[in-house]
Every structure is written in structure tokens, then in C-alpha cells.
Amino acid sequence: MTLHDTEWFKSSYSTGGNDNCVEVRLTTTDAGIRDSKNPQGEALRVPRTRWTDFLSSLS
């Protein structure tokens, strides 16, 4: 599964319009992270396990 096979989503904590948001797209192996202001730009791609570790460290 590639990043192109799944949908981008924003946090439920995002408010307002489409600006100033981070969007995430998950596959079985990776997480893609991009700026919603530049959806055609490059996305940061990290192993999904690292993304999960990052999110866990925030709580």
C-alpha cells in the first residue's frame, strides 16, 4: 500500500479553514505528514512505528 492509496486527514483538534494544519496519511508501514497549505508539495514520510512512538510521547 502506498501513500497514494489512502486518504489524508487532519486532527479533530484542527479548527477554522484549511490553513495552518498538518495532514497525515497512514499506510500499513508508513506515515506521510504534509502542510495543508501546500498539498502538492513534498510529504515527510516516516515508518508508522516511529509516528506512533512520536504521538505516544505527546501524551
mmCIF file of the C-alpha atoms, coordinates in Angstrom:
data_MODEL
# 
_entry.id   MODEL 
# 
loop_
_atom_site.group_PDB 
_atom_site.id 
_atom_site.type_symbol 
_atom_site.label_atom_id 
_atom_site.label_alt_id 
_atom_site.label_comp_id 
_atom_site.label_asym_id 
_atom_site.label_entity_id 
_atom_site.label_seq_id 
_atom_site.pdbx_PDB_ins_code 
_atom_site.Cartn_x 
_atom_site.Cartn_y 
_atom_site.Cartn_z 
_atom_site.occupancy 
_atom_site.B_iso_or_equiv 
_atom_site.pdbx_formal_charge 
_atom_site.auth_seq_id 
_atom_site.auth_comp_id 
_atom_site.auth_asym_id 
_atom_site.auth_atom_id 
_atom_site.pdbx_PDB_model_num 
ATOM 1  C CA . MET A 1 1  ? 0.000   0.000  0.000  1.00 0.00 ? 1  MET A CA 1 
ATOM 2  C CA . THR A 1 2  ? 1.408   3.403  -0.936 1.00 0.00 ? 2  THR A CA 1 
ATOM 3  C CA . LEU A 1 3  ? 0.671   6.852  0.421  1.00 0.00 ? 3  LEU A CA 1 
ATOM 4  C CA . HIS A 1 4  ? -1.384  7.452  -2.722 1.00 0.00 ? 4  HIS A CA 1 
ATOM 5  C CA . ASP A 1 5  ? -3.768  4.598  -1.822 1.00 0.00 ? 5  ASP A CA 1 
ATOM 6  C CA . THR A 1 6  ? -5.093  6.203  1.352  1.00 0.00 ? 6  THR A CA 1 
ATOM 7  C CA . GLU A 1 7  ? -6.759  9.485  2.348  1.00 0.00 ? 7  GLU A CA 1 
ATOM 8  C CA . TRP A 1 8  ? -5.133  12.484 4.034  1.00 0.00 ? 8  TRP A CA 1 
ATOM 9  C CA . PHE A 1 9  ? -6.743  13.595 7.296  1.00 0.00 ? 9  PHE A CA 1 
ATOM 10 C CA . LYS A 1 10 ? -6.391  16.380 9.854  1.00 0.00 ? 10 LYS A CA 1 
ATOM 11 C CA . SER A 1 11 ? -6.615  16.197 13.610 1.00 0.00 ? 11 SER A CA 1 
ATOM 12 C CA . SER A 1 12 ? -10.020 16.606 15.178 1.00 0.00 ? 12 SER A CA 1 
ATOM 13 C CA . TYR A 1 13 ? -8.356  19.428 17.155 1.00 0.00 ? 13 TYR A CA 1 
ATOM 14 C CA . SER A 1 14 ? -7.878  21.449 13.941 1.00 0.00 ? 14 SER A CA 1 
ATOM 15 C CA . THR A 1 15 ? -10.243 24.386 13.712 1.00 0.00 ? 15 THR A CA 1 
ATOM 16 C CA . GLY A 1 16 ? -11.064 27.014 11.126 1.00 0.00 ? 16 GLY A CA 1 
ATOM 17 C CA . GLY A 1 17 ? -10.238 26.741 7.435  1.00 0.00 ? 17 GLY A CA 1 
ATOM 18 C CA . ASN A 1 18 ? -7.706  24.575 5.652  1.00 0.00 ? 18 ASN A CA 1 
ATOM 19 C CA . ASP A 1 19 ? -4.720  26.760 6.596  1.00 0.00 ? 19 ASP A CA 1 
ATOM 20 C CA . ASN A 1 20 ? -2.179  26.092 9.325  1.00 0.00 ? 20 ASN A CA 1 
ATOM 21 C CA . CYS A 1 21 ? -2.870  22.385 9.615  1.00 0.00 ? 21 CYS A CA 1 
ATOM 22 C CA . VAL A 1 22 ? -0.746  19.294 9.446  1.00 0.00 ? 22 VAL A CA 1 
ATOM 23 C CA . GLU A 1 23 ? -2.287  16.465 7.443  1.00 0.00 ? 23 GLU A CA 1 
ATOM 24 C CA . VAL A 1 24 ? -1.422  12.800 7.895  1.00 0.00 ? 24 VAL A CA 1 
ATOM 25 C CA . ARG A 1 25 ? -1.865  9.809  5.630  1.00 0.00 ? 25 ARG A CA 1 
ATOM 26 C CA . LEU A 1 26 ? -1.295  6.315  7.010  1.00 0.00 ? 26 LEU A CA 1 
ATOM 27 C CA . THR A 1 27 ? -0.448  3.046  5.321  1.00 0.00 ? 27 THR A CA 1 
ATOM 28 C CA . THR A 1 28 ? 0.295   -0.276 6.948  1.00 0.00 ? 28 THR A CA 1 
ATOM 29 C CA . THR A 1 29 ? 4.015   0.593  7.046  1.00 0.00 ? 29 THR A CA 1 
ATOM 30 C CA . ASP A 1 30 ? 4.391   4.383  6.750  1.00 0.00 ? 30 ASP A CA 1 
ATOM 31 C CA . ALA A 1 31 ? 3.005   7.736  7.834  1.00 0.00 ? 31 ALA A CA 1 
ATOM 32 C CA . GLY A 1 32 ? 3.044   10.708 5.489  1.00 0.00 ? 32 GLY A CA 1 
ATOM 33 C CA . ILE A 1 33 ? 2.964   14.179 7.015  1.00 0.00 ? 33 ILE A CA 1 
ATOM 34 C CA . ARG A 1 34 ? 2.372   17.354 4.983  1.00 0.00 ? 34 ARG A CA 1 
ATOM 35 C CA . ASP A 1 35 ? 1.406   21.013 5.284  1.00 0.00 ? 35 ASP A CA 1 
ATOM 36 C CA . SER A 1 36 ? -2.228  21.610 4.326  1.00 0.00 ? 36 SER A CA 1 
ATOM 37 C CA . LYS A 1 37 ? -1.232  24.948 2.771  1.00 0.00 ? 37 LYS A CA 1 
ATOM 38 C CA . ASN A 1 38 ? 0.891   23.077 0.213  1.00 0.00 ? 38 ASN A CA 1 
ATOM 39 C CA . PRO A 1 39 ? -0.883  19.779 -0.559 1.00 0.00 ? 39 PRO A CA 1 
ATOM 40 C CA . GLN A 1 40 ? 1.020   19.334 -3.829 1.00 0.00 ? 40 GLN A CA 1 
ATOM 41 C CA . GLY A 1 41 ? 4.366   19.738 -2.053 1.00 0.00 ? 41 GLY A CA 1 
ATOM 42 C CA . GLU A 1 42 ? 6.585   17.058 -0.624 1.00 0.00 ? 42 GLU A CA 1 
ATOM 43 C CA . ALA A 1 43 ? 5.404   14.980 2.310  1.00 0.00 ? 43 ALA A CA 1 
ATOM 44 C CA . LEU A 1 44 ? 7.612   13.796 5.130  1.00 0.00 ? 44 LEU A CA 1 
ATOM 45 C CA . ARG A 1 45 ? 7.481   10.010 5.165  1.00 0.00 ? 45 ARG A CA 1 
ATOM 46 C CA . VAL A 1 46 ? 8.386   8.062  8.295  1.00 0.00 ? 46 VAL A CA 1 
ATOM 47 C CA . PRO A 1 47 ? 7.904   4.472  9.431  1.00 0.00 ? 47 PRO A CA 1 
ATOM 48 C CA . ARG A 1 48 ? 4.497   4.100  11.030 1.00 0.00 ? 48 ARG A CA 1 
ATOM 49 C CA . THR A 1 49 ? 6.055   2.725  14.209 1.00 0.00 ? 49 THR A CA 1 
ATOM 50 C CA . ARG A 1 50 ? 8.068   5.951  14.602 1.00 0.00 ? 50 ARG A CA 1 
ATOM 51 C CA . TRP A 1 51 ? 4.915   8.040  14.058 1.00 0.00 ? 51 TRP A CA 1 
ATOM 52 C CA . THR A 1 52 ? 3.117   6.024  16.739 1.00 0.00 ? 52 THR A CA 1 
ATOM 53 C CA . ASP A 1 53 ? 6.080   6.486  19.109 1.00 0.00 ? 53 ASP A CA 1 
ATOM 54 C CA . PHE A 1 54 ? 6.017   10.242 18.444 1.00 0.00 ? 54 PHE A CA 1 
ATOM 55 C CA . LEU A 1 55 ? 2.291   10.506 19.188 1.00 0.00 ? 55 LEU A CA 1 
ATOM 56 C CA . SER A 1 56 ? 2.686   8.436  22.361 1.00 0.00 ? 56 SER A CA 1 
ATOM 57 C CA . SER A 1 57 ? 5.419   10.775 23.585 1.00 0.00 ? 57 SER A CA 1 
ATOM 58 C CA . LEU A 1 58 ? 2.997   13.722 23.417 1.00 0.00 ? 58 LEU A CA 1 
ATOM 59 C CA . SER A 1 59 ? 0.594   12.339 25.996 1.00 0.00 ? 59 SER A CA 1 
# 
